[in-house]
Amino acid sequence: MLTDILALGLAWFATTRAERPADASKTYGYHRTGILAAFANAATLIVMVLARRKRRIAGPLNSTALRGRMRSPAVGCAWRGWGSPTRASSAMRASPRL
């Protein structure tokens, strides 16, 4: 939540700064501020994701969450058949060749 507020504050700052007209030192204006703010937001997001990922990898394995994540692929494989080469080959034979 705090990071969202900081990202919105940085975006607001960049927007108000980019609306300033060009002057003698900044002949193209301040539009680059918005690009730099977007880069800073993206870099912050990447750092946060990597830090969270590192914490999850280094932490203990939660077996109940793992069982829940494996349930959906197991149901899908049981429903469609593990490899099911006969269905795939028959579907390929039925399709017209161009």
Stockholm file with secondary structure:
# STOCKHOLM 1.0

chainA/1-98         MLTDILALGLAWFATTRAERPADASKTYGYHRTGILAAFANAATLIVMVLARRKRRIAGPLNSTALRGRMRSPAVGCAWRGWGSPTRASSAMRASPRL
#=GR chainA/1-98 SS CHHHHHHHHHHHHHHHHHTSCCCSSCTTCSTHHHHHHHHHHHHHHHHHHHHHHHHHHHSCCCHHHHHHHHHHHHHHHHHHCSSCHHHHHHHHHHSCCC
#=GC SS_cons        CHHHHHHHHHHHHHHHHHTSCCCSSCTTCSTHHHHHHHHHHHHHHHHHHHHHHHHHHHSCCCHHHHHHHHHHHHHHHHHHCSSCHHHHHHHHHHSCCC
//
